[in-house]
Amino acid sequence: MNLSMKKLVVPIFLDMFLHFITLIINTYMVTKVSVHLVGAMGAGNQVMDLFMTIFNFLSMGCSVVVAQALGAKQNELASSVIHASITSNTVFGIFSAIIIYVFGYNILNLLNVPSDLINDSFSYLHILGFALLFDGIGMVLAAVLRVYNLATAVMLTSVLMNIITIFGNAIALFGWFDLPNLGLQGVAISTFVGRLIGLFVLLYMLIRVAKVRIYLSGLLVVPFGILKKILSVGLPSAGENLLWMAQYMVAFGFIASMGEATLSVQTIYFQITLLILLCGASISVANEVIVGHLVGASEFNEAYARTFKALWLGISITLVVVLIAYALKYKIMDALNLDDGLRKIMLPLFTLSIVLEAGRTFNIVIVNALRASGDAKFPLATGLIFMWGLSLPLGYFLGIHLGWGIVGVWIGFCADEWLRGLANTWRWRSKKWQEKRLV
């Protein structure tokens, strides 16, 4: 299979960008109806994000094993992995939907959602919970289609899903076609419909374009050996993601203790950093697919060299984007209508981002390459050591103890990303990952 970095990166980037922009559009549309509803939607989305992280670890494991199987010309193994992943994520989806249906209020109470928001938030979450039945399967299908060099099909499906969701939101929120205003319930319903249609499109692409046959008998039994291969990558990957999420939550707590203004700046600027990261993230995902195929074909030297090419490409593009953001910092703050106090807090973050975002791209490209080779446990170990042994203690010491504020916490982030990136690069250069091949 001829895998081109360019053909993979562009649709993967557009897919990620569409998800990001749709989130912004949805939030904007809801604010036009009620700012109150934005908070309720945000609380529901936090719960959904947690479950999506669980689904993601199986899709990660699936994509790596399928890529290696295709590289090794083991098409039957690839088919078995796809069937096992679909079944596993379906079971997780049913289980997750039941948890949200039964314990939704309890989960929202644990998040300290205000009493005036909790009913709207639960109505939204309750409907979206049923979407989890399809989300898990959809994530596996999207991951598999990228491995089959059909990233453009995934991107086009995202376009369709997002159009349906945005159009449905407009009907639900603004009463188009003389239909009743359904508020957040309508937003949840349009999201549900968009994802359901997207699932059927992805399934069609898998069967008709990728030529992968789906057999009912293959979905009814999950061989332990296949599941073990998937989880050997998926579980450490999920662990690393959860470590990062937990680290960010603790750091967010540090920043929250610095006052409402600092917290607002962190919340706003975090969205800007996500946009900056999109280029590096799309390159890392594309390289992961390529490395998986090459490792499966035992072309280790090519995988080694391609990863360093992807690394320098990712860092170069990220630096260009972050330097543009730095040059436009005053215009960005003008567009955000920030007062002088918030500007003073945010201004140093544009400078720190130059270091942080280059380091973050450095990290994710190497981590995804290690994961694609089957060496997923090492990034988990470095994540535990540097996120929790360096970033948080340093951030607390500089930010709170020495009173450097948000700058101190961000220096902790920078130290983690660069030192963890160097440690993971040492692992890649050692070539010990070649022993972790899964097929």
C-alpha positions, 0 to 999 in steps of 0.5 A, spaced: 500 500 500 502 506 497 502 511 503 503 518 502 504 523 508 501 529 504 495 524 502 494 522 509 496 529 513 491 534 509 485 530 510 487 528 517 488 536 519 481 538 516 478 532 520 481 535 526 479 542 524 472 541 523 471 538 529 474 544 533 470 549 529 464 545 530 465 545 537 466 553 537 460 554 532 455 549 537 457 554 543 456 560 539 449 558 537 447 556 544 450 563 547 445 566 542 439 563 546 442 563 553 449 563 556 446 559 562 445 553 557 452 554 555 454 552 562 449 546 562 452 543 555 459 544 557 458 540 563 455 534 559 460 534 554 466 533 560 462 527 561 462 525 554 469 526 553 471 521 559 467 516 555 470 518 549 477 517 552 475 510 554 473 508 546 479 511 543 484 507 547 481 501 543 481 504 536 488 506 537 490 499 539 486 497 533 489 501 528 496 499 530 495 492 530 491 493 523 496 497 520 502 492 522 498 486 519 497 489 513 504 491 512 505 484 514 500 482 508 496 478 514 489 480 511 485 475 515 489 478 522 487 485 520 480 482 519 479 479 525 482 485 529 477 489 526 471 485 528 474 484 535 474 492 536 467 493 533 464 488 538 469 490 544 467 498 543 459 496 542 459 492 548 463 498 552 458 503 548 452 499 551 455 499 558 457 506 558 450 508 555 447 504 561 451 508 566 449 515 564 442 513 564 442 510 571 447 515 574 447 521 570 445 525 575 450 522 580 456 524 575 454 531 574 453 532 582 460 529 582 462 535 578 459 540 582 454 542 577 450 548 580 443 546 581 440 551 576 444 547 571 443 540 572 436 539 569 438 542 563 445 538 563 442 531 564 437 532 559 442 533 554 447 528 557 441 523 557 440 523 550 447 524 548 448 517 552 445 513 547 449 516 542 455 512 545 452 506 542 454 508 535 460 513 537 465 507 539 464 503 533 464 510 529 471 511 532 474 504 530 471 505 523 474 511 522 481 509 525 481 503 520 479 507 514 485 511 515 490 505 516 487 503 509 489 510 506 482 512 506 483 518 510 479 523 505 473 518 506 473 520 514 474 527 513 468 527 508 464 523 513 466 528 518 463 534 513 457 531 512 456 529 520 457 536 522 453 539 517 447 535 519 449 537 526 449 544 525 443 545 521 439 540 526 442 545 532 439 551 528 432 548 527 432 546 535 435 553 537 432 558 533 425 554 531 426 554 523 420 551 519 416 553 525 418 547 529 418 548 537 425 550 540 427 544 543 433 547 547 439 543 549 435 537 548 434 539 540 442 540 540 443 533 543 438 530 538 441 533 532 448 531 534 445 524 535 442 523 528 449 526 525 453 521 528 448 515 527 448 517 519 456 518 520 456 511 522 452 508 516 457 512 511 463 509 515 460 502 515 459 503 507 466 506 506 469 500 510 465 495 506 465 498 499 471 502 498 476 498 503 473 492 501 473 489 508 467 484 509 464 484 516 461 477 518 456 476 524 459 470 526 466 474 527 462 479 531 459 474 536 466 471 538 472 475 540 479 471 541 483 472 547 489 473 543 487 478 538 484 482 544 490 482 548 494 485 542 489 490 541 490 492 549 497 491 549 497 498 545 490 501 547 491 500 555 498 504 555 495 509 550 489 510 554 493 510 561 498 516 558 492 520 556 488 519 562 495 521 566 495 528 561 488 529 563 489 528 570 495 532 570 491 538 567 486 538 572 491 538 577 494 544 574 488 547 572 486 547 580 493 551 581 491 556 576 484 557 579 487 558 586 490 564 583 483 568 581 478 568 576 482 573 571 487 568 571 482 562 570 479 566 565 485 567 561 487 559 562 480 557 559 481 562 553 488 561 551 487 553 552 483 553 546 488 557 542 493 552 543 489 547 541 488 550 534 496 551 534 497 544 535 492 541 530 498 541 524 503 537 529 497 532 531 495 531 524 502 529 522 503 525 528 497 521 526 499 520 519 506 518 521 503 513 526 499 510 520 505 509 516 510 507 521 505 501 523 505 499 516 513 499 515 514 495 522 509 490 520 513 489 513 519 489 518 522 495 514 525 498 521 530 503 518 525 506 513 520 507 519 526 510 523 528 515 518 520 517 516 519 518 523 525 523 524 522 527 517 515 527 520 518 530 527 522 536 523 516 537 519 511 537 525 516 542 529 517 546 523 510 547 521 508 548 528 513 554 529 511 557 523 504 557 526 506 559 533 510 565 531 504 567 527 500 567 533 505 571 537 506 576 531 498 577 531 498 577 539 495 584 540 490 583 534 488 576 537 487 579 544 483 585 541 478 580 537 477 577 544 475 583 547 480 582 553 481 588 558 487 590 560 488 586 566 487 579 562 491 582 557 497 583 562 496 575 564 495 573 557 501 576 554 507 572 557 503 566 554 504 567 547 512 567 548 512 561 552 507 558 547 513 558 542 517 553 547 511 549 549 508 548 542 514 546 539 516 541 545 509 538 545 509 537 537 516 533 538 513 529 544 507 527 540 510 525 533 515 520 537 510 518 542 505 516 536 511 512 532 513 508 539 505 506 539 505 504 532 511 500 533 507 496 539 512 500 544 506 503 548 509 502 555 515 506 555 511 513 553 506 511 559 512 510 564 515 517 561 509 520 562 508 518 569 515 520 571 515 527 567 508 529 568 507 528 575 514 528 578 516 534 574 511 538 571 506 539 577 511 539 582 515 545 578 509 548 576 506 548 584 513 551 586 514 556 581 507 558 580 504 558 587 510 558 592 514 563 589 508 567 586 510 567 579 502 565 577 500 562 571 507 563 568 510 558 573 505 553 571 506 553 564 514 553 565 512 546 568 508 544 562 514 546 558 519 542 562 515 536 562 514 536 554 521 537 552 524 532 557 519 527 556 520 528 548 528 527 549 527 521 553 522 518 548 527 520 542 532 516 546 528 510 546 526 511 538 534 512 537 535 506 541 531 501 536 529 497 542 522 498 539 523 493 534 523 488 538 515 490 540 512 488 533 505 485 534 505 481 528 
